[in-house]
């Protein structure tokens, strides 16, 4: 009799336990882009196929992290990013524009229209984007940038890549950022 009762409980509880393990693994994977000192309290976002976002885990510090898996323009099979919570509107706008579908030209046109009409969400000046990407969670590269919306060469940084230095990319646009070489 005890065995007969055990089977229904197992059938109900096992999928929940497996789902919880899977969610924990997804969260741990997503935290690989975060600096070690900020991981425990970071907020984890889910980017949904319909262009919306959801909070998978609410954190108490200023960092948000997300997995780009399946997102248009994804750089590699393993592709994770983190940044300041204040940059969430830009992330959500990017995700909505990309998820709306269409050709590459149509997606780029959405970004260009928002840039031209002043509705482009901006990153916070000086905020950092931590990005890891590669073939797997065991084989990835670090890519770190510092957001400096609308910065130009007047900022004093070179606009060409160089070893062991910062350089300005996308100068004069809402997406202007300092590339951190070698990260």
N, C-alpha and C positions, 0 to 999 in steps of 0.2 A: 504494500500500500504506500509506504514512504517513497519507493521508487516511482510509483505512478504520479505522485504529487510533485516529485522533483523534476520530472520531464516538462510539465507545463511552465514551471517557474524558470527553468533553464531556457526554454524557447522564448520566453518574454524578456529575460534579463540579458542573455548573451548578445543579441544584436545591439542593445544599449551600451553594453560594456565595450564591444568592438568599435562602435561609433565614437565613444568617448576617447578610446585609444587613438583612433584615426584623427580626431580633432586635435588631441594633444600633439600628435606627430606633425600635423599641419602647422600648428602654432610654433613648435620648436623649429621647424624648417623656415618659417617666415621670419623668425628672430635672428637668423644667421646674418642678415644685413645690418643689424643693430650693433652699436658699440656695446661691448660686454657689460659696462656699468649701467646701461639703460635698458637692458633686455627684460628684466624681471617686471618692470612697471610700464612697459610699452603697450599701447593699444594696437590690436590686430584687426585689420579691416579685410573684408571679403569683397572683391570686385565681381559683381554678378554679370552674366551674359546680357542682361537687358539694359545695361548701362548704369544700374544703381549700385550702391555700396551698402554694406551692413557691418556692424561691429561684431566680430567674433569673440573678442575679449577686451573689456574696458580696462584701460591702464590708468595710472595716477601720475605719470610724468608727461612731458610735452612731446613724446615721440609716437608716431603712427607708422606701422609697417604693413605691407601687403605683398601678396604673391601675384606676379603677372602671368601665371600659367594660363594659357588659352587666350590671352589678350592680344588684339591686333597689334602688330609691330613688335611683338615680344622678341627679345634679342637672342634667346637661347632656351633650351629645354628647362633649364633651371634659371629663374629670373625673379629676384626679390628686391624690394626697395623699402627704405624708411626715410622719414623726414619729420619736420616739426608739424604738430597738429594744425598750426595756422595755415599750412599749405594744403590742407584738405580740399578747399574749394577748387584749387587748380587741378589737383588729382581727379576730383569728381568731374570737372568739366572735360578734362582730357579723356577720361574713361567714357563719358557720355558721347563725346564726338566720335571716338573710335568705335564704340559699340553700335552706333546708329547704322553702321555698315556702309556699303558702297565701294566704289573703286578707290584706289589710293588717292587719285586726284580729287574725288568727291570728299574724302575724309580731310585731306589737306585744305580744301576750299572752306570747310567749316572752321578750321583753325584760323585761316587767313581772314575770313569775314569777321570773326570775333576780335582779331587783332586790329583790323581796320576800323570797326565801329566802336572800339573802346570797351567791349564787354569781356575781353580776355581776362580771366582770373590771374592774379599775380602771385608769385611766390614771395615770401617775406625776404626782404633784402638781408643778405648775410646768412640765410638759413642753409643748412647742409642737407644734401640728398646722398644717402648711403645706398649703394647699388651693388649687388653681387649677382653674377651671371656665369653660366658655363654649361657643361654637359651634365653635371650632377651636383648634389650637395657635398660631394667629396672632391670634386674637381671644378672649381670656380675661380673667377677673377673679381677683384674689388675695383669699383669705379666710384669715385667720390667727386661731387661738384658742390660749389657754393653759389647759390642764387644771387644774382645782382641785376634785377630787371632794369632794362633800358640803359645799362652801362655801355659806355663807348670806350674807344682807345684813350680818351681823356682820363680814364681811371688810372692809366699808367702801366697796365699789364700788356704784355705782348699778345698778338692775336694768332700766333703760330705756336704749335707744340714744341716744347723743348724739354730736355732731361732735367729732372729734379727741380721743377718750377711750376708756378701757377700760370695759366694763360687764359685769355678771354675768348669765349666761343659765343656765337650768335649775337655779337655786339649790336647794340641799338634796338634790340627786340625785347618783348616781354619775357622771352626765354633766355636772355643773356645770363651766362654763368661762368664761373672760374673753374677750369678743369684742374684737378689735382693730379699732376703727373706721377706715375709710378704707384698709384694706389689701386 
